[in-house]
Amino acid sequence: MLKPSWGTAPAPISVTNMERRPVSVLFCDIVDSVGLSGRCSLEYYGVLMLAYRELCTVAVLNAGGMVVQYSGDGILACFGYQASQQDDPVRAVRAGLDILQAIHALNSCLAAEGGPTFAVRIAVHADIVLTCSFDVGPVQEPMVIGEAPNIAGRLQKLAQPNTLLVSRAVFQAVGHHYEGRPLGPCPIRGLSRTLDVFEILPEAPYG
C-alpha cells in the first residue's frame, strides 16, 4: 500500500485532550465582505476587521465562551469547550445578541464619520462534538470536530442581515430566557434532513 508523504514538519505535531462533549457553537459572518472591502481603502478595511473581531471576541468571552477559529471574516465560538454547563445555549445566545448590539453601536459611529457600515449574520447550534488541541510545537490550537460547527455555519447563511438564528436544540434550552419566532423546518445544504429554525428576537429595539 502506498503511504502519502507530506515531508517533515518543522515542529512536532500532536493532538491532545480529545474528548467527546456537548457544546453550543456560535458562528458569525459578515454580509458581503467582498463588497465592503471594495467600498473603502485597504487600511480602513483592516481597521474595520480588527474592530469587528475585537467586539465579537469580547462578547464571547464575557458570556463565558471561547473563540476557536477566525476564518476570514467568519468567527467560530464554542460554549462548553473546556467544561460543559447546562446554560451553554443561553450564554451562546447572549453572546450573539451582544454582538448584534455592538455592531449597531459601531455602525452608528461609522455612519457619523461618513464611513461604510456593515451587517452580520449569526447562528447557534448545540450538539455533541469532539474537542481537542492541535499542537504544533509550543502552539496549541483548539479544535471542535463534528457536525455542529458545519451546521452553525450553514444556518447563519439563512439569516437576514443583523439577525440571530438558532436550531430547535438551542431554542428548547433558551425559550424561557429569550423570545423567538419559528421559521419552520429549513433545508440545510449537506444535510439529509431539515432543521427546525428559530429567529431570536432582540430584547429591545436598537437605537
Buried (B, 14 or more C-beta within 10 A) or exposed (E): EEEEEEEEEEEEEEEEEEEEBBBBBBBBBBBEBEEBBEEBEEEBBEEBBEBBBEBBBBBBEEBBBBBBBEEEBBBBBBBBBEEBBEBBBBBBBBBBBBBBBBBBEBBEEBEEEEBBBBBBBBBBBBBEBBBBBBBEEEEEEBBBBBBBBBBBBBBBEBBEEBBBBBBBBBBBBBBEBBEBEEBEEBEBEEEEEEBBBBBBEBEEEEE
